[in-house]
Amino acid sequence: MSNLAYKLTHRGLCSLLNSVLGLCEEQFLGDKKTIYIDSSNSTYFKNICFFDVFETNEIIINSVTGDEIPISEKHARKFAIKKYQPSIKSILNYTPEFHKEIKSVVLELNLPKPFACFHIRRGDKVGEKLYKWTQKTGRTESKRFEFCDYLKHCKNIETIFIMTDDYRCIQEACEYISDNNLPHKILYLTNESQDGHSETLDIQNDRSYSKHELVQLFSEIEIAKQSQQFIGTESSNVFRYINNQCVKDIEFVSLD
């Protein structure tokens, strides 16, 4: 029986990971073929291989025989909007080394309980930066929501972790809290140089993420999974990936 090979593309990180989860579930429930993950073409895994981040398991393997059947991008992409059965939640486990680095970042924040996580989309996802989909259709992927839109859904929680790729979101949140004399505390990992993501520009510039950047991205995901309330937009692959990965009881709120 031939194994399968999935070549990661230039799509967004959580879009790719949602597809990986779906492909794993398909094999887990069906033929039980193994899947080799080729990450050499991914913007996120050029410098750091997929298997430097995630461990192998009974479905995902890091070896090839030469007779693997390639999984089409169209087939893989259809899983990006699915929810998966509970057994798939633990299929993507970090390597010990990568998990140690994530844990160090998370511990440094000294997160209290309870805390809420706001995933605020910016960059190409709300039409602020170059995006191929917008050019083709004239439509943006998501409506723009402001910090106050998130805050109105956050009840009795005063510590908020903001997950965003645009530092202006942090500044706007802090200004809103100050201007309205609110008791809330804002935590974040976003640095001042981050000004919103553009998948199209990443491809044009042949961008590749550093290990430090990947650790930040996955640290944000793990922080979100530890929150008591996650507020974002369900149209986002980030929202769906975190929801799919959660093993604890978290209140998920979608603004769209």
Secondary structure, DSSP 8 states (H G I E B T S, - for coil): ---EEEE--SS-HHHHHHHHHHHHHHHHHTT---EEEE-TT-SSSSSS-HHHHB---SSEES---S--EE--HHHHHGGGG----GGGTTSS-B-HHHHHHHHHHHHHHT--SS-EEEE---GGGGTSS--HHHHHHS--SS----HHHHHTT--S--EEEEE-SBHHHHHHHHHHHHHTT---EEEE---TT-B---HHHHHHTT----HHHHHHHHHHHHHHHH-SEEEE-TTSHHHHHHHHH--S--EEEE--
